[in-house]
């Protein structure tokens, strides 16, 4: 299958002076032919003719592609689909490729633009949060799957695309699973126009997808030729994974017979950072010939710096790339010869019963372990060191990655399903159906937020909420700020809460701690985030300013872009904006009202005056996060009695993160009465219901009764 009619359009090296790129009408560059030779050497190339044949004739309009990591699926399939669409003169829309991670969409678009000899941002583009690198002539777009899902939910049909490629389906992201369900659903089965859907996956998920898609044809990519990597197990998992990984890298670098780049898998971003710092220090002092190896991190927090992993083409300098689950499937690094695999991953898992996330350290799946092993296969074959025993892989590792639909808050998912007028989320087809408890909790939360009407359909407010690329409770707080005249501040806060954490780590020294403390606000963490953002903008978005204070420069840049995006969205749907008033007493109260309008589900009370907070929605006890401004500023003074928090993690110390003090009277004014009535029995619930009924007056220790008269009416958005 390596040759056939489909290859006749590919120019040969002898035609380089005559061949013209059909996508832009310009002659091919010499670089195109160099990359073409590399493309033809990929395992996927042998399946090119068969893939195009199935794409043309599939009775369902769906083609499945199954192949191992590194076989070239993610770069070649989109190009062939673009050629297919161009040859048939499709006018319906572009070829769209979904990726489970924004960084993968960005890096693949750059690579494919080079291979097709086209300009990134023109014929080839990408769409990721806060960055739309496309133009009116873009015909091949790489897109984060959640953004495409948002687009599909906002239109009556399936969206403007000719061919839709759902890549890395084995990652089991919520958006990818739901897009497949919507496309299989009867409402979208008879798609307008001559459309095609391509689902690309790892062989481990192939049987499940075959059963899901029925009679759709499947293209299996041949295995890459070459010897198998040398595989070594450790008898037990080391107590210090970072130290063990560093030691393994140092040993490799000292062995002359083990050239080639190294890929290190660790569970978390924190461990990646620690490993990179340690390796950079140790390798610089290592007595080896030539320049010291270059250590590069690869995780979502890297932002644009991820390009350094691919753009560094100096073959004389060994690269050591330190990553986690992000590089299991979505990133291919052909120069890798050696893999060091910790066998563990740290994931956030949401519990609908207690409305909380926990950081779960767990074994990777057998599918992931195999994908990591295959990264070291090539000419010559390399090595893979697994920092765990073979019995752990056989007995404790699940066969496939866990579907994210079992591990995420489904409120946003249910909101989108209702936007698509799917009355019951259970009616939508899923590769794996979500737990009924998770769906019911999501429906309950949306009902509390007034996003649903009496019939269970989206209310007018719910339709507006579904337009925002924010969690429903944060979108509700932003809408409430229109009533309370604090939109400017709430836009900043929404952007800061959505971006990566502003504090990268605890302060390293007294000077850094003092500079950071100067940015903290007396009203708590939410106001501190606004103050940090304003100071960041005033600094001119200076990276050194952020480093001096231990702030995440990339996260703050992301927040700035997101804020601009939210402003444009507010203007497009004709919602009012407000003038900045941050710092005034009135603005302080208005901001609290807006926050409580969306986050009344996330309130806790200090029951004994020692910082042990009982959460209202369940009987978990939590403490303030070590990064909380109240712990840094008020200790050993008494902590606030009532707080609103952004997130609750049960991983380590049951911490409340991003906390601000509130008054219970304001909660009673703004929370739905039936929410207060449905709270589990507790002294806090009784106290709130007494306030609501006017049967009791709070003591001065619990609230300031004089300020209670100033709170005004509740949020009409409810």
N, C-alpha and C positions, 0 to 999 in steps of 0.2 A: 504493500500500500504506500510505499514511499514515493511513487510516481503516479501520474494520472492526469486527466484533463484539468483538474483543479490547479495543477502546478504550471500550466502553460502561461498563465498571466505573470508569473514571477520572472523578473528579468535575470538573465545570467550575467556573469562577470564580463563576458565579451560584448554585451549589449550596453555597457555602462554609459557610453557616449550618446546613445540614442534613446534609452528608456526614459519615460516621463512618469512622474508620480501621478496616478489618476485622481488623487484626492486634492491636490493643489495645482496640478498642471506644470510643475517645475521639474527639471532634471534631478534624478537621484544623485546624492552626494556619495563620495567614496566611502564615508562612514557607514552608509546604508548597506553596502555590499559586504563590509566586514561583519556587521551585525547579522546580515542574512546568512552568512556561513555558520555563525554560532547558532542561529535559530534552527537551521536544517539539521544540526547535530543533536537537537533536543529529542527525547523519547516521544513527545507528543506529535512530532512531525510525521511519523510513520502512520498516524491515524487521520491525517488531514483530509484525504480524499473521502474516507468513510464518513467523517464528521459532516462535511459539506453535503454529501449525498443524503444523510439522514436529516439535516437541517432543511433540505429542499422538500423531502417527501414524507416527513413524519406525519402520521394520520392525526395525531393529537396536537401538533404544533409544538411539542415538547421533546427535547433531546437531553438525555442524561450523559454526563461525561465522568468517568471514574478513573482516577490516576493518583499515583503516589506524589508526595511533596517533592518539588524540584524537577518535575517532569516537563514543566513549561506550560501547564494548563492556563494559568492566570494571565500570561502575556500573549500567548498565541491564539487562544479561542476568541478573545475580543477582536483581534485583527482579522481573523477569518470571517467573523460575523459582519464586520464593517465592509469587507470586500463583497460578501454575499448581498448585503443591503444595497451597496453601490451598483452592483451588476444588474440588480432588478429594479433599480430606479425607485426604491421605496421613498415615499414623501411624507409618511405619517409622523416620523420623528427620528430621533437619534438611536444609536445602539447604547444601551445603558448597562453598566456592569456594577453590581453591588458588592461591597466588601464589609465584613463584620467590624473592621476597625478603620477609623478615619486615616490613620497614618499609612495603612496599606493602600487605600484608594489614592492617596497623594503620590506615594512612591511608585506604584504601578503605572499611573498616568505618565509620570516622567520617563519611565523606562520605555513604555510603549510608544511615546512620542518620538524618542530617539530611534527605535527600531523601524517605525513607519516613515521616518525622515520628515516629520511634520512639527508644527510649532505648538508647544504646550500653551493652552489658553485660547487657541484658535480652533483648529480641527480636532485636537485632542484636549480634553479638560477633565476637571474633577470638582466635585461638590462635597465639602466637609463642613462641620460646624464652624461658623464665622468666616468661611472662605469659599467663595464660588469662583473658581478659576475656569470659567467657560465663556463663550461668546456666541453671537448669533449664527456663526458657521460651524459650531461644534457638532460633530457627527458621532464622536465616540466619547462617552462620559463615564468616568469612574466615580462612584457615589457611595457614601456611607449608607448602609441598608436602612437605618432609622430615618434618614432624611427622605429616602424614596418612599418609605411607608407613610411619612407625613404628607408627602405630595399626593400619594394615591388616596389617602383619606380625605384630602381637600378637594378632590375632583369626583365627578360622577362616574367616570370610567376608570380604567387601569393606569392612565397616565399617557404622556406623549413619548412613546418609544416604539421602535420597529422590532428590535430584538432586545430581550431582557435576559441578562446573564446573571444568575444567582450563584456567585462564587463562594467557595469554602463553606458549603452547606453543612459539613460535618462539625463546624464550630457551634452549631445549634443556637445561634442568636435568636432572640425573641422576634426581631423584625424579619429575619430570613424565614423562620418557620411560619410566621403569619402571612408573609407575602405568598408563600407556596399555598397556604390554606385558602387565601382569597382567590388566587388564580385557579385553583381547583374547584372553588365554589361555583355553583350553577349560575350565579349572577354574572360571573366574569368568564365563564367557559367559552362562550361565543364572542370572542373579542372582535371589535370592529377592525376592519382592515386585515391585511395579510401579516399577522404578527407571529413571532416565534419566541419561545422560552427555552433557555438552556440552563440546566442545573448541574453545577460542577462540584464534585465531592471526592472524598477519600474512599478507597475501596471498602473500608470498614462499614460505611453507611450505605453502601450500594444496595444490599438486599432490602432495607427499609424503604429507600426511595423507589425502588422498583415496585414494591407492593403499593406504595402511595400513589404513583403515577400510572399504574396499570400498564397499558400496551405501548407506552412510549419507548422508542428505541434507545439503546445504551451503547456508548462508545467506550471501550476499555483501552487505556493507554498502555502500551507495552512497557515492561520494566526496563529501567536503564541498565545497559550492559556495564560490567565492571565488577571487580571483586567486592566481597562483603567487608565492611569495616571490622577491625579487630575489636571484639566486645569483651570488656572486663567488668566484673561485678565486685562490689565491696560486701563483706560479710554482714555488716550492720550499717545503718545510717549514722554518720558522724554527729556528734553532739553540736558541733559548730560547723554548719555547712559552708559558711563564707571562708573560714580558715581552710577547710578541706579542699574547696574549689581553688583557692589561691595557691595552695601547695601543689595541686595537680598541674596548674598552669605553669608554675615555676619549673617543675620537673620536665614538662614538655619542652619548654624554651631552652633548657640546658642540654637536651638531647639533639645532637647533630643529625641523627637519622630520622627525626620527626619534624620536617619542615611543614609549612602551611599554616593557615589561619585557624584560630580556635574559637569555638562557640560554647559559652558557659550558660547553663540554665539554672537559675535560682528561683525560690518561691515568690519573692516580693520585690517591689521597687526599692524599699529600704535596704534590703540585702544586696541588691544590684549596686546601689550607691556605695555601700561599705566595701564591697568587693573591688569596685573600680578604684576607689581611693587607695586601698591597700596594694592592689596590683601596680598602680602607677608609681607608688613609692618604692615597692620592692624591685620591680623590673628596671627602674632607673639605676639601681645599685648593682644589678646582676652583671657578672663578668661574662658576657657573651659577645662573639664577633658581630660587627655591624651595628646599626642603630637599634635602640631598644624598641620592643613591640609597642604598638599604639593601642591603648585600652579605650573602648567605645561602649557606652551604655545603649541599650535599645529597649525602650518601654514608652507608654503613652505620654509620660511626663517630659520626654525629650523634646517634643514639639518639632520645629523645623530642623533641630540638630540631628535628627535621624538621617538626613541626607548625607552626613559625614560617613555613615556606614557604607554607603554605596559610591560616593564620589571619590573616596580615597583609592586611587588606582595604582599607587606606587607599590609594585610587587616586591620591591626590595625590603619593605617594612612589613613585618608580621602584624596582623590585626588580632586582637583579642576582644570579641564582642560578647558582652555580658547581658543576658536578657532573661525573660520568663515565658509564660504561656503565649505571649504575643507572637513569638516566632515559631510556634509549633507548626503552623500551616501557612500563615499569611505572608511570610517573608522568605525569599530564597536567596542564599548567599553562596554562589558557585565556588568561591575560593576556600570554603571551609574544608578542612581536612581532619579536624579533631573536635570531638564533642565531649563535654563534661556535664553530666545530667544528674541533678539533685533528686529527681523523681518525685518532687513535691510541688504543689502550687498553693498560693494563698488567694482565696476568692471571697468576695462578699456574697453572703447568702441571706435573703430576706425571709423573715418569719411573719406570715400574715396574722398569726394568732396574737402576737405581741407587738406587731407593727415596728419591728426592729431588725437591723442588719447585724450580722456577726461575721467576723473574719475567720474563715475556716481554713486551717492548714490540713491538706489531705493529699493522698497519692494521686498522681496523674493517671490517666487511663492507659490501657494497653495500646490503643490507637495513637495516643500522643507519644508514648515511649518509642514505638516503631518509627513515627515520623522524625523524632529527634535522632534516632540511630541512622536513618537514611541521609541525614544532613552530611554525614562523614563519608558517604560513598562517592567514589570518583576515580580518577586516574592520577596517581596511584590511590588505592583505597586507604582510608585513614583509620582512626581509632575512636572508640566510644567508651568512656569510663562512666559507669553508672554507680553513683554513690549510695547504693542500696543493694540488697541481696536479690537473687533471682526468685526466691520464695515470696518476697514481698510483692513483686510484680505479678506472680502467678496467683497468689491468694487474696491480695487486698486491692489490686487495681481493677476498676470496672472495664468492660470491653471498649466503651465509647465515652467521649466527654459528656458530662451531664447536660441535658437540655436546659437552657437559661430560663425557659418558661416556668420551670420548677423553682427558680432561685431568685427571681426579681419581683418587685412590686408591680402588680398588673394593672394599676389604676390607669396609667397612660394607655396601655393596650386596650382596655375595655372602653375608654373614651374614644379611641379611634374606631373600634368596632361599631360603637353606637353611631359614630359619624357616618359610617358606611351603611347605616340603617339595617344592621344585623341585630335583630331584636334580642336574641339570646346569644351570649358569647359561646355557649356550648354548641350552637348551630354551625359555627365555623369549623372547617376541617383543620386539624392540627396533626403534625407528625406524632406528637405526644400530647394528649389533652391535659390542660392545666388542672391542678387540684381544685375541686369544687370550693374548698375553704378559701383558697386564694382568690377565686373569682367573686365569691360572696363578699369577702372583705373589700375588694376593689369597688364593687357596686355600692356597698355601704358607705365607703369614704366619699364616692362621687355624689351620693344622695345627701350626705351631710354638707357637702360643698355647694349644694343647690344646682349641680350640673345636670340632674335628671328631673323630669316632670313627673306628674302623678301616674302617668302610664309607663314610666320607666324609660322613655325616650329622652334624647338630649333636649334640655331646655335651651332657651335663647342664650343664657349664660354659658351653658355647656358647649354650645357651638363656638362661642368666642374662645373659651378655654382651650378647645382643641386646636385652635390656630397657633397657639404659642408653643415654641420648642422648649417647654419647661414642664416640670412635674405639675399636676393639677393644683396642688395646694399653693405652690409658688405663683402660678398663673392667676389664681384667685386673689392672692395678696396684691399682685400688681394691678389687677382690675379694681380692687377696693381702694387702691391709692388714688384712683381718679376721683372717687367721691370725697376722700379725705385730703385732697390737695397736697399730696406729697409724692407725685409721680416721679419727679427728678431723682429723689433719694431712693425710691423703691426700684427704679431702673438700675441704678448702681448696685443696689443690694442683690437684686435678682441675678445680675451678671456675675457678681462675686461669689454668690452661693452656688452657681452652676459651674463656674470654672474650677480648676483644680485648687486644692487648699492653698491659701495665700502664704501660710507659714510652712517652709520646707522642712524645718527641724527645730528642735530646741536651741536656744542661743548657745553659741560656742564659748562666749567670754562675757565678762561684765559690761564691756563697752557695747557689744552687740545687743545685749539684753536691755541696756539703758535706752539705746536708740529705738528699739522695738517698743519698749514700754511707753515712750513718748507718743506713740501712735494710738495707744489704747484710749478708748472713750469711756467716760464715767457711766454711760447708760448701758454698757455691756458690749458683747461681741458683735452684734449686728451693726451697731453704730460705729464700732471700731473698724469693721470692714469698709464702711463708707469712708471713714477718715483715712484709712490706708489707701484706698483708691484715689481719693482727692490728692493726697500727698504724692502718690505715684505720678499722676498726671502733671502736677506742678513741677515735679523733678524732670519733666521732659521724657518720661518713660526710660529713665537711665538705668541700665543694668547694674552698674557699680553701686548705685544708690540702693538697689534691692539687695545686693550681696552683703552690703555693710549691715543690713538689718535682718538678715536671714530670711528674706522674702523670695518667693518663687516668681522670678521675672517673667517666665513663659506663661504662667498662670495669669498674671496681671495683664499681660498683653492680650491673652485670650479673653479676659473679662472685658477689656476695652472694645474688642471687636464685637463681642456678644451684645454689649450695651448699644452699640451703633445699630446692630441688626434689630434689636427690640424697639428702638426709637423709630426705625423705618416701618416696622410692623404696626406699631401704634398709630402712626400717621396714615398708613394704608387703610386701616379699618376705622379711621376717623375717631380715635379715642383721644381725649384731651390730655395735654401735657401741662406741667406746672413749672413755675420759676423756682430755682434753688432757694431753700430756706433752712438748710441743715444747720443745727446749732440753736435754733430758737426753741423756747418752751412749747409753743403751739405745734411746731413741726415734730418735736419729740413725741407728743401725745398722738399726733396724727399718724406717725410712722408705727407706733405701737398698735393702733387700731387696725391699720392695714395689715400688719403681720398677723395679728390675732384673727382677722377675718379669714385667713387661709390656713393658719397653723394652730387652730384651737385644739386639734387632735394631739398636739405635741406640747403639753403643759405638765409641769411637775411641781410638787409642793415639798418643802423641807419640813418633815414631820416632827423633828426633835431639836431643830436649831443647830445641828452639827454638820450639815451638808449632806445628810442622807435623804435623797429625794425620792418620793413615791410618785410614780407616774400615774396619771389619772385614768388612762385607758386600760391599765392592768396593774397587777400588784407587784411589779418589779421595783426594786430599790436601786437607785443609780447615784453616782457621784459626778461632780463637775470634772471635765477633762483637764489634764495638767496644763494645757495651753489656754484655758479659759481666763479671761482678764480678771474675773472676780477672785480666782485663786491667787493670781499674781499680785493683785492690788489690795484686797481686803484682808487677807490672812494677817493675824489670827482673828480678825473681826468676824462678826456673825454673817453668814452668807445670806443672800436674798431669800425671802420666804416662798415666793411664787416665781417660777421662771418659765419662759417659752424657749424651746430648744429646736435646733434644725434637724439633728439626727441623734439616734441612740444606738450605741453598739454594745452588744453583750459579749464581745470577744475576750477582753482582758479584764478591765475593772468596772464594767457596766457604766461606761462614760456617756454623759450628755455633752454633745459638741455644739459649739456656736450657740451661746446662751445669753438671754437678756431678761432682766427683771420685769415682771408685769404686776398689775393689780387685779385681784380676783373680781372686783366689780366690773372691770372692763371685759373680762372673760364672759361674765353672765350677760352683759349687754350684747355681745357680738356672736357668741356661739349659739347654734340652734337649740331651742329648749328641749327638743326630743333627744339631742345628743347628751345634754346634761342628765336627762332622766335615764338614759341607757348606760351611764357609767357604772362600773362594778361597785358594789357597796363599799363605802369607806367614809371616814370622817370628812375627807375633802369633798366628796359628793354631797353629803348632808349639808355641809357648810355652804356650798354653792347653791344648792336648792333653797336653803333658808334665805340667802341673799336674793334669789330670784323671786321668792314669794314675799319678800319684805317682812319676814317674820323675825328677823334677828339683825342686830347691828354689829358689824365686825369691830373687834378691838383695835386699838392703835398699833399693836404689834403685827396685826395681820394686814392692815391697809390704812391709808390716809383718807378718812371719810370726807374731809373737806375737798379733796381733789376729785372724789367720786361724783360730785355735782357737776363737774365740768366735762364729763365724758360725752354727753349729748346722746343723740339717737344711735341705734345700731346700724349696721351696714345694710343698706337697702338692696344690695346685690344678692343677699340671701333669699 
